[in-house]
């Protein structure tokens, strides 16, 4: 049995929001939304059970998690986009871009044959991306890592932190009860000393617990 302790609401100024967002109703691409919609609803908790070795690897790796999950599960991992929007940055993104910079948020799932394994939420400075990557982000489910690889774009990650929280909107994507703690990490993506954006990856604490 997992024992969890609630430690209060997480700092909204230090986290990326939980709930996935949809494309515009017209289907013509992401809509520009007011800044006030860019919020998080998660409650941070402490799980009194050590993370498994593989869970720790997912939180600490400086590479893509897609290949690691494929190795762990023995399945071919696909990307499914579940939402996206464009919005103007505010104080929460001031560490990597000026206020009112156009940003693209993209919400995807890493899926196996019959199961979702990980939810990822990315926020990119749209103007720093090539036209080709801008188009693919908006119009395809192609993973961002593959886009960078195709353009031979050298990037590196800087992990900003990780946490465990109750987030029902994310739990809904997985075969778990809504109160299941969700483990996540957030990192920034650098290219030529510039931050292209941030990515937050989330998975249920009950996933990836078996030894490889």
N, C-alpha and C positions, 0 to 999 in steps of 0.2 A: 504493500500500500504506500502511496506517495503522500507525504505530509508537506503541506505548503503553508506559508505564513504570508499574509498580506502586509505590505510595507508602505501602502499609500499610493497615491497617483504619481506617475512618473512625470518628470519635468518636461513639459511640452516644448520648451526652448532647446532641449538637447536631443530630441528624438524625431524620427520620421514617423508620419502618421500610420495608423494600422489599417483603416478600412480601404479596400480596393475601390477604384473609381472607374466609371464607364466612359466610352467614347460619346461624342455628341449624338443626339437622337437622330440627326440626319444621316449619320454614318459617314460623314465627310471628313473625319479626322478629329483630333482632340479640340475641345473647346477651351477658351480662356476663362478661368473661374476666379472669383474673388478670393483674396488671400485668406479670408476667415474660414473657408472650407478646408483649408490645409491644417487639419488637427488630428490628434491621436486620442483614442479612447481606452487604451490599455491600462491595466492596474498592475504594477510591478509586484512580484512575489519572490519569496525565497523557497526553493525546493530542497528539502532536507534529504537529498539523495545525490551522491556524486554523479557527475556526467560520465558517460562511457568514454572509452578511448576514442572511438570514432566521432562521437559528438564533439569532443574537444578538438579533434583534427579539423572538423568542419568550421569551428569557430576561429581557429588560429591560422589556417592555411593562407598563404599569400597568393595562391593560385585559384583557378576556377573550381567550384564545387561540383560541377556537372560530371566531370570525368570520375571524381571520387565516388559520387553516388552510383554511377554506372558500375564501377568496380565492386562496390559494396553489395548492390542488389543483383548484379548479373543481368541487368536489363538495359536496353537501349533507352536513353533518357531524351525526351522531347520537351520542347518549350511551347507553352500555350499562353498567349496573352489574354488577360482577363479584364484589363482596364487601362486607360491612359487619359491624361489631360495636360493642358498647358496652363501655366499660371505665372504671375509675377512674383519674384523673390521678395522676402521681407527680412526682418532681423534674424530669423532662424537660419538663413543661408548666408549671412553676411561674412562668414569665415571663408567663403570661396567665391563670392560674386557681389557686385554692388546692388543696392536696393532696386527693385523693379526691373531686374534682369529677366527676360523670358526663359522659363525653365520648362522642361518636359518631364512629367512623371509617367512611369511605365510600370505596370503590375503584371507579373508573369508567374506561372507555375512550372516547376520541373516535374514532369510526369513519366511514369513507367508505363507498362502495358495496361494496367488496370488500377493504378494508384497514383495520387499526387504525393510527392515526397518533400517538396520545398516551395515556399512562397517567397518571391523576391520583389522588392520595391525599389526602383531606381529613380533618381532625380538628376537630370543632366542639364548643363548650360547649353541650350540649343545652338547658340551662335558659334560655339567652339567646335562643333561637329561638322564633318564634311557633308556636302549635299547628298552624297550617296548614303551615308549613315543616317542622316535625317529622314530620308525617304523610307529606308528599311525599318527604322524604328517606328515610324507612323503607320506604315502600310503592311508590314509582315510580322511574323512571330519569330523571326530570326534572332538568336541570342546575340547580345552585344559583344561578347567575347569573340565570336566567330567573325563579326563585322570588323573588329580591330585586327584580327589575324589576317583577313583577306586584304586589308589595306596596309598590312605590315606596320601597324601603329604600335610603337613601343609605349607600354603603360605599366604602372606599378600601383600597388594598393597600400594604403595606410589605414590600419584598423583603428577606428575611433572608440570602440567599446562594444560590449555585449550585455544582455540582460535576459531575464525570464519574466514573462508577464501573462496575465489572463487577457485574451483578445478574441472575443467570440466571432468577430467578422472574419478573422483569419482561420480560426478553428473550423469554421464551416467548410473550408476547402479540403479538410482532411477527415478521415474516418475515425474521429475521436469525439468524446463528449465536449460540449461547449466550454466547460470549465477547465479543460486540460491546459496546463501551463505551456506557453509557447517560448521556445528559446530563440534568440536572435543575435545577430552581430551587424554592426554598421561600419562601413569603411569608405574612404574617399579614393577616387581614381585620379592618378596624376599622369600627365603627358607633358614633357618638356617643362617641368616645374609648375605647370598650371593644373588646377583641379578641374577636371571635366564634370565632376558630379559626385554623388554618393549612392551607395547601394546598401540596402538592408535585406538580409536573408533570414527567413524564419522557418522553423519546423517544430512540431510537437515534441515535448520532452520525452514522450513514450516511443518516439521513432529512433532508429539507429542505436538501440541499446545492446543488441547481440554482438558478441565478439566475432571478428572476421575469421 
